[in-house]
Amino acid sequence: NAGVTQTPKFQVLKTGQSMTLQCAQDMNHEYMSWYRQDPGMGLRLIHYSVGAGITDQGEVPNGYNVSRSTTEDFPLRLLSAAPSQTSVYFCASRRTSTDTQYFGPGTRLTVL
Amino acid sequence: GNSVTQMEGPVTLSEEAFLTINCTYTATGYPSLFWYVQYPGEGLQLLLKATKADDKGSNKGFEATYRKETTSFHLEKGSVQVSDSAVYFCALPDQTGANNLFFGTGTRLTVIP
């Protein structure tokens, strides 16, 4: 049981490049979400999904896209990276019937 | 909407000292309250929670009591260890139907031998 996995662990991009952060969970959780963590600002919700085929915006969705084609996977896409997107990104999941979230180990992204 | 305000850090304590990290909340109704912990280089993990007023959550020697009179959920530990060095986050669900978690800004704790 791997829990929530994220790849890559580290990534450096140039401004304007695109990339996808991968997130997968093997716990059959309906709910998945993406957060970014910035110094002094805690975690802020980017996008979330309550099930396959359903996604919605969080607090800071601009510049990010998501899709949820399967229960297991919830990739986060940066279409045109900007230095303001330099951050640590965390994926999380839980059953919709419970309130405990499980977090992945994070992806540290630097945009030059 | 629902929100939490968390004590600013960083906090540095000697081993075996008493720890308090303050958290106050604003909420409609009485949602569950949480403390999450982030150890260096890792993702967040649930430390403890309380689901209703006057509940006390506890785990690994940490405690927090859900106090509706003072709208607080302060984290305490009687004797900290070096291994408790981490960032601690207070959190509560937002008001959407999805119950997304809203996190405080985090408090970094360093325990020195």
Chai-1 contact restraints between the chains, C-beta under 6 A:
chainA,res_idxA,chainB,res_idxB,connection_type,confidence,min_distance_angstrom,max_distance_angstrom,comment,restraint_id
A,G42,B,F103,contact,1.0,0.0,6.0,A-B,restraint_1
A,G42,B,G104,contact,1.0,0.0,6.0,A-B,restraint_2
A,G42,B,T105,contact,1.0,0.0,6.0,A-B,restraint_3
A,G42,B,G106,contact,1.0,0.0,6.0,A-B,restraint_4
A,L43,B,F103,contact,1.0,0.0,6.0,A-B,restraint_5
A,L45,B,N100,contact,1.0,0.0,6.0,A-B,restraint_6
A,Y48,B,N100,contact,1.0,0.0,6.0,A-B,restraint_7
A,V50,B,A98,contact,1.0,0.0,6.0,A-B,restraint_8
A,F90,B,G43,contact,1.0,0.0,6.0,A-B,restraint_9
A,D99,B,S32,contact,1.0,0.0,6.0,A-B,restraint_10
A,T100,B,L46,contact,1.0,0.0,6.0,A-B,restraint_11
A,F103,B,G43,contact,1.0,0.0,6.0,A-B,restraint_12
A,F103,B,L44,contact,1.0,0.0,6.0,A-B,restraint_13
A,G104,B,G43,contact,1.0,0.0,6.0,A-B,restraint_14
A,P105,B,G43,contact,1.0,0.0,6.0,A-B,restraint_15
A,G106,B,G43,contact,1.0,0.0,6.0,A-B,restraint_16
